[in-house]
Amino acid sequence: MSAPRPAPGVRKAVVPAAGLGTRFLPATKATPKEMLPVVDKPAIQYVVEEAAAAGLDDVLMVTGRHKRAIEDHFDHAFELEQALAAKGDTVRLDAVRDPARLADVHHIRQGDPLGLGHAVLCARNHVGDQPFAVLLGDDLIDPRETLLSRMLEVRDRYAGSVVALMKVPAEQIHLYGCAAVEPSGEDGVVRVTGLVEKPAREDAPSRYAVIGRYVLDPAVFEVLERTEPGRGGEIQLTDALQELAAGGTVHGVVFSGRRYDTGDKADYLRTVVRLACDRPDLGPEFTAWLREFVASLDSGDTAREREQERAQGPERERERAQEPEQGRERGQGREPAQREPARPDAAQRSAA
């Protein structure tokens, strides 16, 4: 394998978007997971905006069947644009046109879902012998951060490949690819000496997790071509990077900024709330409501029970009015109010 060599500035980005989105079913039965709205933009638009802000004006989407909505989103919608223009609605017109103006967006289908490494390999003909960035749609980086630009700078300085790393709690490292690292002599930059895909806690070489941003040397394609399927029967990008790291050509940029995860339902909801609170047009009103809502949760079961009783209507109120008399007739006084059975916890729901 030839050693990586310095190259002109990176201009191309690859965005894998062929996954089935099974964790979000049934919403993703007919809608790509990447098109689920985060406030009022689909998640994948945030990713393309990040690439464009870092100067990457050539974006390749690696998609699959039933992902046509992604292609349509980054294209012009002439009828809609004409209707908005006729109304003089320039704000919405700009919002509709923006995705098509972000970058030169291309699309290719992965065909078989053989993993992230295979999705990257699908980009080989488009990328050629140039270095390129890979951005995963489950990770949204706050637009105020400059992670990708920093990674491009590190690539220009050291050549080879660059991965984004984030220190996570030891009990979470099994959810990520994990890097073994050593100092590089530069603040916030480490040399990656090894990578393991989703190790058990006791086997993890560090707490540095690989998050969804990469700047890759084209040498990775040669390695991916001969990489055997690994964990889950898929071709893992981590396995190819492990081989490159053994040759001393992989560096890591340690990131501790604002990152939003949309990989599962709970993280997705947290992301929507955080970004909504940050919006100047929505934040003040939404944050005020959110504080009131949280306060109502903190008031305990009593307020919730009263709300449930009000929702049940007059019939329940009549029943409540009769309860003391029935109790006195039995000589028991008023009986304690019946509480709803406790809801099963997550483990019980899974067992069910």
Sequence and secondary structure as in RCSB ss.txt:
>XXXX:A:sequence
MSAPRPAPGVRKAVVPAAGLGTRFLPATKATPKEMLPVVDKPAIQYVVEEAAAAGLDDVLMVTGRHKRAIEDHFD
HAFELEQALAAKGDTVRLDAVRDPARLADVHHIRQGDPLGLGHAVLCARNHVGDQPFAVLLGDDLIDPRETLLSR
MLEVRDRYAGSVVALMKVPAEQIHLYGCAAVEPSGEDGVVRVTGLVEKPAREDAPSRYAVIGRYVLDPAVFEVLE
RTEPGRGGEIQLTDALQELAAGGTVHGVVFSGRRYDTGDKADYLRTVVRLACDRPDLGPEFTAWLREFVASLDSG
DTAREREQERAQGPERERERAQEPEQGRERGQGREPAQREPARPDAAQRSAA
>XXXX:A:secstr
       S   EEEEEE    GGGTTTTTTS GGGSEETTEEHHHHHHHHHHHTT  EEEEEE TT HHHHHHTS
  HHHHHHHHHHT HHHHHHHHHHHHSSEEEEEE  S   HHHHHHTTHHHHTTS EEEE TTEEE TT  HHHH
HHHHHHHH SEEEEEEE  GGGGGGSEEEEEEEEEETTEEEEEEEEES  GGG S SEEEEEEEEE THHHHHHH
H    GGGS  HHHHHHHHHHTT EEEEE  S EEE SSHHHHHHHHHHHHHH TTTHHHHHHHHHHHHHHHHT 
HHHHHHHHHHHH HHHHHHHHHHHHHHHHTTS S           HHHHHH 
